[in-house]
């Protein structure tokens, strides 16, 4: 293999491994649509406050993770959170849903 190819392969490996270590900006959503709440690091906030915090966290390679409580899904709240995070500059947004609790 040519020396240039070795250098390019080394750079690509370093970039991909450093991107994998970026921790996601995590947002939690709880409650029914009429009274849902959005929280970051345990602190409940409005969409405006979420926008301010997310803008400060947006950066190259940074992505967001939305954890939603699916025992009472609030798609209006989830959609608002996704829209707010996109407007703040986060382009990769994933959702993680906790399954509803089963009652025995």
N, CA, C and O atoms as a GROMACS GRO file, in nm:
protein
  416
    1UNK      N    1   0.085  -0.117   0.000
    1UNK     CA    2   0.000   0.000   0.000
    1UNK      C    3   0.090   0.124   0.000
    1UNK      O    4   0.196   0.125   0.062
    2UNK      N    5   0.047   0.226  -0.069
    2UNK     CA    6   0.124   0.350  -0.077
    2UNK      C    7   0.121   0.425   0.055
    2UNK      O    8   0.025   0.413   0.132
    3UNK      N    9   0.227   0.503   0.083
    3UNK     CA   10   0.231   0.580   0.208
    3UNK      C   11   0.114   0.677   0.222
    3UNK      O   12   0.064   0.697   0.332
    4UNK      N   13   0.070   0.736   0.111
    4UNK     CA   14  -0.043   0.830   0.117
    4UNK      C   15  -0.170   0.757   0.161
    4UNK      O   16  -0.248   0.810   0.239
    5UNK      N   17  -0.188   0.636   0.111
    5UNK     CA   18  -0.306   0.558   0.149
    5UNK      C   19  -0.303   0.524   0.298
    5UNK      O   20  -0.407   0.525   0.364
    6UNK      N   21  -0.184   0.494   0.351
    6UNK     CA   22  -0.171   0.468   0.495
    6UNK      C   23  -0.211   0.589   0.576
    6UNK      O   24  -0.282   0.577   0.676
    7UNK      N   25  -0.165   0.705   0.535
    7UNK     CA   26  -0.196   0.830   0.606
    7UNK      C   27  -0.346   0.857   0.601
    7UNK      O   28  -0.406   0.888   0.704
    8UNK      N   29  -0.407   0.845   0.485
    8UNK     CA   30  -0.551   0.868   0.473
    8UNK      C   31  -0.631   0.769   0.554
    8UNK      O   32  -0.730   0.805   0.616
    9UNK      N   33  -0.589   0.644   0.554
    9UNK     CA   34  -0.658   0.542   0.633
    9UNK      C   35  -0.646   0.572   0.782
    9UNK      O   36  -0.742   0.555   0.857
   10UNK      N   37  -0.530   0.617   0.826
   10UNK     CA   38  -0.509   0.652   0.966
   10UNK      C   39  -0.597   0.770   1.007
   10UNK      O   40  -0.657   0.768   1.115
   11UNK      N   41  -0.606   0.871   0.921
   11UNK     CA   42  -0.689   0.989   0.951
   11UNK      C   43  -0.836   0.949   0.957
   11UNK      O   44  -0.907   0.991   1.048
   12UNK      N   45  -0.881   0.869   0.862
   12UNK     CA   46  -1.021   0.825   0.861
   12UNK      C   47  -1.055   0.745   0.986
   12UNK      O   48  -1.164   0.760   1.041
   13UNK      N   49  -0.963   0.662   1.032
   13UNK     CA   50  -0.985   0.583   1.154
   13UNK      C   51  -0.994   0.673   1.276
   13UNK      O   52  -1.080   0.653   1.362
   14UNK      N   53  -0.906   0.774   1.285
   14UNK     CA   54  -0.908   0.865   1.399
   14UNK      C   55  -1.037   0.947   1.401
   14UNK      O   56  -1.096   0.966   1.507
   15UNK      N   57  -1.081   0.994   1.286
   15UNK     CA   58  -1.202   1.075   1.279
   15UNK      C   59  -1.323   0.992   1.317
   15UNK      O   60  -1.407   1.038   1.395
   16UNK      N   61  -1.335   0.871   1.264
   16UNK     CA   62  -1.452   0.789   1.295
   16UNK      C   63  -1.454   0.747   1.441
   16UNK      O   64  -1.561   0.740   1.501
   17UNK      N   65  -1.339   0.720   1.500
   17UNK     CA   66  -1.338   0.681   1.641
   17UNK      C   67  -1.366   0.799   1.732
   17UNK      O   68  -1.426   0.781   1.838
   18UNK      N   69  -1.324   0.920   1.693
   18UNK     CA   70  -1.351   1.036   1.778
   18UNK      C   71  -1.497   1.076   1.768
   18UNK      O   72  -1.553   1.126   1.866
   19UNK      N   73  -1.561   1.057   1.654
   19UNK     CA   74  -1.703   1.089   1.639
   19UNK      C   75  -1.789   0.993   1.720
   19UNK      O   76  -1.894   1.032   1.771
   20UNK      N   77  -1.746   0.870   1.733
   20UNK     CA   78  -1.823   0.772   1.807
   20UNK      C   79  -1.825   0.801   1.956
   20UNK      O   80  -1.914   0.754   2.027
   21UNK      N   81  -1.730   0.877   2.005
   21UNK     CA   82  -1.721   0.905   2.149
   21UNK      C   83  -1.801   1.026   2.193
   21UNK      O   84  -1.812   1.052   2.312
   22UNK      N   85  -1.858   1.101   2.099
   22UNK     CA   86  -1.935   1.220   2.135
   22UNK      C   87  -2.062   1.175   2.204
   22UNK      O   88  -2.139   1.096   2.149
   23UNK      N   89  -2.085   1.226   2.324
   23UNK     CA   90  -2.205   1.188   2.397
   23UNK      C   91  -2.325   1.265   2.342
   23UNK      O   92  -2.314   1.383   2.309
   24UNK      N   93  -2.438   1.199   2.333
   24UNK     CA   94  -2.555   1.268   2.279
   24UNK      C   95  -2.613   1.367   2.379
   24UNK      O   96  -2.599   1.351   2.501
   25UNK      N   97  -2.678   1.468   2.327
   25UNK     CA   98  -2.754   1.563   2.407
   25UNK      C   99  -2.888   1.497   2.434
   25UNK      O  100  -2.966   1.476   2.342
   26UNK      N  101  -2.916   1.463   2.559
   26UNK     CA  102  -3.033   1.383   2.593
   26UNK      C  103  -3.147   1.467   2.648
   26UNK      O  104  -3.128   1.550   2.738
   27UNK      N  105  -3.265   1.444   2.593
   27UNK     CA  106  -3.388   1.512   2.633
   27UNK      C  107  -3.488   1.405   2.674
   27UNK      O  108  -3.501   1.304   2.606
   28UNK      N  109  -3.558   1.428   2.784
   28UNK     CA  110  -3.660   1.332   2.831
   28UNK      C  111  -3.798   1.394   2.815
   28UNK      O  112  -3.818   1.513   2.841
   29UNK      N  113  -3.893   1.313   2.773
   29UNK     CA  114  -4.032   1.357   2.758
   29UNK      C  115  -4.120   1.265   2.841
   29UNK      O  116  -4.109   1.143   2.833
   30UNK      N  117  -4.206   1.326   2.922
   30UNK     CA  118  -4.296   1.248   3.009
   30UNK      C  119  -4.435   1.310   3.008
   30UNK      O  120  -4.452   1.430   2.986
   31UNK      N  121  -4.534   1.225   3.032
   31UNK     CA  122  -4.670   1.273   3.052
   31UNK      C  123  -4.756   1.271   2.928
   31UNK      O  124  -4.706   1.256   2.817
   32UNK      N  125  -4.886   1.288   2.948
   32UNK     CA  126  -4.980   1.290   2.836
   32UNK      C  127  -4.971   1.421   2.757
   32UNK      O  128  -4.909   1.518   2.801
   33UNK      N  129  -5.034   1.423   2.641
   33UNK     CA  130  -5.025   1.539   2.551
   33UNK      C  131  -5.073   1.668   2.615
   33UNK      O  132  -5.020   1.775   2.585
   34UNK      N  133  -5.170   1.660   2.702
   34UNK     CA  134  -5.225   1.782   2.762
   34UNK      C  135  -5.132   1.844   2.865
   34UNK      O  136  -5.141   1.964   2.892
   35UNK      N  137  -5.044   1.764   2.923
   35UNK     CA  138  -4.956   1.818   3.026
   35UNK      C  139  -4.817   1.756   3.021
   35UNK      O  140  -4.758   1.725   3.125
   36UNK      N  141  -4.765   1.736   2.902
   36UNK     CA  142  -4.634   1.672   2.891
   36UNK      C  143  -4.524   1.767   2.939
   36UNK      O  144  -4.541   1.889   2.940
   37UNK      N  145  -4.412   1.708   2.978
   37UNK     CA  146  -4.300   1.789   3.022
   37UNK      C  147  -4.173   1.745   2.950
   37UNK      O  148  -4.154   1.627   2.920
   38UNK      N  149  -4.088   1.843   2.922
   38UNK     CA  150  -3.960   1.819   2.858
   38UNK      C  151  -3.853   1.849   2.962
   38UNK      O  152  -3.857   1.952   3.028
   39UNK      N  153  -3.757   1.758   2.977
   39UNK     CA  154  -3.653   1.777   3.077
   39UNK      C  155  -3.516   1.747   3.017
   39UNK      O  156  -3.500   1.659   2.932
   40UNK      N  157  -3.418   1.823   3.062
   40UNK     CA  158  -3.278   1.802   3.026
   40UNK      C  159  -3.201   1.793   3.157
   40UNK      O  160  -3.207   1.886   3.239
   41UNK      N  161  -3.131   1.685   3.177
   41UNK     CA  162  -3.054   1.661   3.300
   41UNK      C  163  -3.141   1.677   3.424
   41UNK      O  164  -3.097   1.731   3.526
   42UNK      N  165  -3.266   1.630   3.415
   42UNK     CA  166  -3.356   1.635   3.530
   42UNK      C  167  -3.425   1.768   3.551
   42UNK      O  168  -3.507   1.781   3.642
   43UNK      N  169  -3.394   1.868   3.470
   43UNK     CA  170  -3.454   2.001   3.485
   43UNK      C  171  -3.564   2.021   3.382
   43UNK      O  172  -3.538   2.019   3.262
   44UNK      N  173  -3.687   2.040   3.428
   44UNK     CA  174  -3.800   2.062   3.339
   44UNK      C  175  -3.788   2.201   3.276
   44UNK      O  176  -3.752   2.298   3.343
   45UNK      N  177  -3.818   2.208   3.146
   45UNK     CA  178  -3.805   2.335   3.076
   45UNK      C  179  -3.908   2.351   2.966
   45UNK      O  180  -3.972   2.255   2.923
   46UNK      N  181  -3.924   2.475   2.923
   46UNK     CA  182  -4.013   2.508   2.812
   46UNK      C  183  -3.939   2.486   2.680
   46UNK      O  184  -3.819   2.458   2.680
   47UNK      N  185  -4.011   2.497   2.569
   47UNK     CA  186  -3.947   2.484   2.438
   47UNK      C  187  -3.844   2.594   2.415
   47UNK      O  188  -3.740   2.570   2.354
   48UNK      N  189  -3.871   2.715   2.463
   48UNK     CA  190  -3.775   2.825   2.449
   48UNK      C  191  -3.646   2.797   2.526
   48UNK      O  192  -3.536   2.822   2.476
   49UNK      N  193  -3.660   2.745   2.646
   49UNK     CA  194  -3.542   2.711   2.725
   49UNK      C  195  -3.466   2.594   2.661
   49UNK      O  196  -3.343   2.592   2.660
   50UNK      N  197  -3.541   2.497   2.606
   50UNK     CA  198  -3.477   2.386   2.535
   50UNK      C  199  -3.398   2.437   2.416
   50UNK      O  200  -3.289   2.388   2.388
   51UNK      N  201  -3.454   2.534   2.344
   51UNK     CA  202  -3.385   2.592   2.228
   51UNK      C  203  -3.252   2.655   2.271
   51UNK      O  204  -3.150   2.634   2.206
   52UNK      N  205  -3.254   2.730   2.380
   52UNK     CA  206  -3.132   2.797   2.427
   52UNK      C  207  -3.026   2.695   2.469
   52UNK      O  208  -2.908   2.710   2.434
   53UNK      N  209  -3.065   2.594   2.542
   53UNK     CA  210  -2.970   2.492   2.588
   53UNK      C  211  -2.918   2.411   2.469
   53UNK      O  212  -2.798   2.384   2.460
   54UNK      N  213  -3.006   2.373   2.378
   54UNK     CA  214  -2.966   2.292   2.264
   54UNK      C  215  -2.872   2.369   2.170
   54UNK      O  216  -2.780   2.311   2.113
   55UNK      N  217  -2.895   2.498   2.154
   55UNK     CA  218  -2.805   2.578   2.070
   55UNK      C  219  -2.664   2.578   2.127
   55UNK      O  220  -2.566   2.574   2.052
   56UNK      N  221  -2.653   2.583   2.258
   56UNK     CA  222  -2.520   2.583   2.319
   56UNK      C  223  -2.454   2.446   2.307
   56UNK      O  224  -2.331   2.438   2.312
   57UNK      N  225  -2.532   2.341   2.292
   57UNK     CA  226  -2.478   2.205   2.283
   57UNK      C  227  -2.456   2.158   2.139
   57UNK      O  228  -2.382   2.062   2.116
   58UNK      N  229  -2.518   2.227   2.043
   58UNK     CA  230  -2.506   2.186   1.902
   58UNK      C  231  -2.363   2.209   1.856
   58UNK      O  232  -2.304   2.314   1.882
   59UNK      N  233  -2.309   2.112   1.789
   59UNK     CA  234  -2.175   2.122   1.735
   59UNK      C  235  -2.152   2.011   1.635
   59UNK      O  236  -2.237   1.923   1.619
   60UNK      N  237  -2.041   2.016   1.569
   60UNK     CA  238  -2.013   1.916   1.467
   60UNK      C  239  -2.006   1.777   1.530
   60UNK      O  240  -1.932   1.754   1.626
   61UNK      N  241  -2.083   1.687   1.475
   61UNK     CA  242  -2.083   1.550   1.523
   61UNK      C  243  -2.171   1.526   1.644
   61UNK      O  244  -2.186   1.412   1.686
   62UNK      N  245  -2.230   1.629   1.701
   62UNK     CA  246  -2.315   1.613   1.819
   62UNK      C  247  -2.456   1.576   1.776
   62UNK      O  248  -2.510   1.636   1.683
   63UNK      N  249  -2.513   1.480   1.840
   63UNK     CA  250  -2.649   1.442   1.808
   63UNK      C  251  -2.734   1.442   1.934
   63UNK      O  252  -2.683   1.447   2.046
   64UNK      N  253  -2.864   1.437   1.913
   64UNK     CA  254  -2.958   1.442   2.026
   64UNK      C  255  -3.028   1.308   2.039
   64UNK      O  256  -3.050   1.237   1.941
   65UNK      N  257  -3.062   1.276   2.161
   65UNK     CA  258  -3.138   1.155   2.192
   65UNK      C  259  -3.258   1.198   2.274
   65UNK      O  260  -3.245   1.263   2.377
   66UNK      N  261  -3.376   1.159   2.227
   66UNK     CA  262  -3.499   1.189   2.300
   66UNK      C  263  -3.548   1.061   2.363
   66UNK      O  264  -3.577   0.963   2.293
   67UNK      N  265  -3.558   1.060   2.495
   67UNK     CA  266  -3.612   0.946   2.567
   67UNK      C  267  -3.757   0.975   2.599
   67UNK      O  268  -3.788   1.070   2.670
   68UNK      N  269  -3.846   0.893   2.545
   68UNK     CA  270  -3.989   0.917   2.563
   68UNK      C  271  -4.051   0.806   2.647
   68UNK      O  272  -4.022   0.688   2.628
   69UNK      N  273  -4.136   0.846   2.738
   69UNK     CA  274  -4.212   0.752   2.820
   69UNK      C  275  -4.333   0.709   2.737
   69UNK      O  276  -4.423   0.790   2.714
   70UNK      N  277  -4.336   0.585   2.693
   70UNK     CA  278  -4.443   0.541   2.605
   70UNK      C  279  -4.565   0.485   2.677
   70UNK      O  280  -4.654   0.430   2.614
   71UNK      N  281  -4.570   0.498   2.810
   71UNK     CA  282  -4.691   0.453   2.879
   71UNK      C  283  -4.806   0.548   2.851
   71UNK      O  284  -4.923   0.509   2.856
   72UNK      N  285  -4.774   0.673   2.820
   72UNK     CA  286  -4.874   0.772   2.780
   72UNK      C  287  -4.811   0.857   2.670
   72UNK      O  288  -4.767   0.969   2.695
   73UNK      N  289  -4.806   0.803   2.547
   73UNK     CA  290  -4.732   0.872   2.441
   73UNK      C  291  -4.790   1.008   2.407
   73UNK      O  292  -4.911   1.025   2.394
   74UNK      N  293  -4.702   1.103   2.392
   74UNK     CA  294  -4.742   1.238   2.357
   74UNK      C  295  -4.671   1.276   2.228
   74UNK      O  296  -4.558   1.325   2.229
   75UNK      N  297  -4.738   1.252   2.117
   75UNK     CA  298  -4.674   1.278   1.988
   75UNK      C  299  -4.663   1.428   1.961
   75UNK      O  300  -4.573   1.471   1.889
   76UNK      N  301  -4.752   1.507   2.018
   76UNK     CA  302  -4.742   1.653   2.003
   76UNK      C  303  -4.616   1.703   2.075
   76UNK      O  304  -4.544   1.786   2.021
   77UNK      N  305  -4.591   1.654   2.191
   77UNK     CA  306  -4.473   1.692   2.269
   77UNK      C  307  -4.346   1.641   2.201
   77UNK      O  308  -4.246   1.712   2.194
   78UNK      N  309  -4.349   1.518   2.152
   78UNK     CA  310  -4.235   1.460   2.082
   78UNK      C  311  -4.202   1.540   1.956
   78UNK      O  312  -4.086   1.571   1.929
   79UNK      N  313  -4.306   1.573   1.878
   79UNK     CA  314  -4.286   1.653   1.757
   79UNK      C  315  -4.230   1.791   1.787
   79UNK      O  316  -4.143   1.840   1.715
   80UNK      N  317  -4.278   1.853   1.894
   80UNK     CA  318  -4.228   1.985   1.932
   80UNK      C  319  -4.082   1.978   1.973
   80UNK      O  320  -4.003   2.067   1.940
   81UNK      N  321  -4.045   1.872   2.045
   81UNK     CA  322  -3.905   1.857   2.087
   81UNK      C  323  -3.814   1.834   1.966
   81UNK      O  324  -3.706   1.892   1.959
   82UNK      N  325  -3.858   1.750   1.872
   82UNK     CA  326  -3.778   1.726   1.752
   82UNK      C  327  -3.760   1.855   1.673
   82UNK      O  328  -3.649   1.887   1.631
   83UNK      N  329  -3.869   1.928   1.654
   83UNK     CA  330  -3.863   2.054   1.579
   83UNK      C  331  -3.769   2.154   1.647
   83UNK      O  332  -3.688   2.219   1.581
   84UNK      N  333  -3.780   2.166   1.778
   84UNK     CA  334  -3.695   2.260   1.853
   84UNK      C  335  -3.548   2.222   1.841
   84UNK      O  336  -3.463   2.309   1.820
   85UNK      N  337  -3.516   2.093   1.853
   85UNK     CA  338  -3.377   2.049   1.842
   85UNK      C  339  -3.322   2.073   1.701
   85UNK      O  340  -3.206   2.110   1.685
   86UNK      N  341  -3.406   2.051   1.599
   86UNK     CA  342  -3.362   2.079   1.462
   86UNK      C  343  -3.336   2.227   1.441
   86UNK      O  344  -3.237   2.265   1.378
   87UNK      N  345  -3.423   2.310   1.493
   87UNK     CA  346  -3.405   2.455   1.479
   87UNK      C  347  -3.282   2.503   1.556
   87UNK      O  348  -3.223   2.605   1.521
   88UNK      N  349  -3.243   2.431   1.660
   88UNK     CA  350  -3.125   2.467   1.738
   88UNK      C  351  -2.996   2.426   1.668
   88UNK      O  352  -2.887   2.469   1.708
   89UNK      N  353  -3.007   2.343   1.564
   89UNK     CA  354  -2.887   2.306   1.489
   89UNK      C  355  -2.845   2.161   1.502
   89UNK      O  356  -2.745   2.121   1.442
   90UNK      N  357  -2.917   2.082   1.577
   90UNK     CA  358  -2.886   1.940   1.588
   90UNK      C  359  -2.954   1.868   1.471
   90UNK      O  360  -3.076   1.874   1.457
   91UNK      N  361  -2.875   1.801   1.390
   91UNK     CA  362  -2.932   1.740   1.269
   91UNK      C  363  -2.959   1.591   1.283
   91UNK      O  364  -3.041   1.537   1.209
   92UNK      N  365  -2.892   1.524   1.374
   92UNK     CA  366  -2.913   1.381   1.394
   92UNK      C  367  -2.986   1.362   1.527
   92UNK      O  368  -2.927   1.378   1.634
   93UNK      N  369  -3.112   1.328   1.518
   93UNK     CA  370  -3.195   1.315   1.638
   93UNK      C  371  -3.253   1.174   1.640
   93UNK      O  372  -3.319   1.131   1.545
   94UNK      N  373  -3.228   1.103   1.748
   94UNK     CA  374  -3.282   0.968   1.763
   94UNK      C  375  -3.380   0.965   1.878
   94UNK      O  376  -3.369   1.044   1.973
   95UNK      N  377  -3.477   0.876   1.870
   95UNK     CA  378  -3.572   0.860   1.979
   95UNK      C  379  -3.556   0.722   2.041
   95UNK      O  380  -3.535   0.622   1.972
   96UNK      N  381  -3.566   0.719   2.170
   96UNK     CA  382  -3.560   0.594   2.246
   96UNK      C  383  -3.687   0.590   2.330
   96UNK      O  384  -3.713   0.681   2.409
   97UNK      N  385  -3.764   0.486   2.312
   97UNK     CA  386  -3.890   0.476   2.384
   97UNK      C  387  -3.886   0.364   2.485
   97UNK      O  388  -3.852   0.250   2.452
   98UNK      N  389  -3.920   0.397   2.608
   98UNK     CA  390  -3.932   0.294   2.710
   98UNK      C  391  -4.066   0.226   2.690
   98UNK      O  392  -4.167   0.294   2.675
   99UNK      N  393  -4.070   0.093   2.689
   99UNK     CA  394  -4.197   0.025   2.669
   99UNK      C  395  -4.291   0.051   2.785
   99UNK      O  396  -4.246   0.075   2.897
  100UNK      N  397  -4.421   0.047   2.760
  100UNK     CA  398  -4.515   0.069   2.868
  100UNK      C  399  -4.502  -0.039   2.975
  100UNK      O  400  -4.472  -0.154   2.944
  101UNK      N  401  -4.525  -0.002   3.098
  101UNK     CA  402  -4.516  -0.097   3.208
  101UNK      C  403  -4.633  -0.195   3.197
  101UNK      O  404  -4.745  -0.156   3.164
  102UNK      N  405  -4.605  -0.320   3.224
  102UNK     CA  406  -4.711  -0.421   3.221
  102UNK      C  407  -4.761  -0.442   3.363
  102UNK      O  408  -4.683  -0.448   3.458
  103UNK      N  409  -4.890  -0.453   3.375
  103UNK     CA  410  -4.952  -0.475   3.506
  103UNK      C  411  -4.992  -0.621   3.517
  103UNK      O  412  -5.050  -0.677   3.424
  104UNK      N  413  -4.962  -0.682   3.629
  104UNK     CA  414  -4.997  -0.823   3.649
  104UNK      C  415  -5.107  -0.838   3.748
  104UNK      O  416  -5.149  -0.950   3.777
   0.00000   0.00000   0.00000
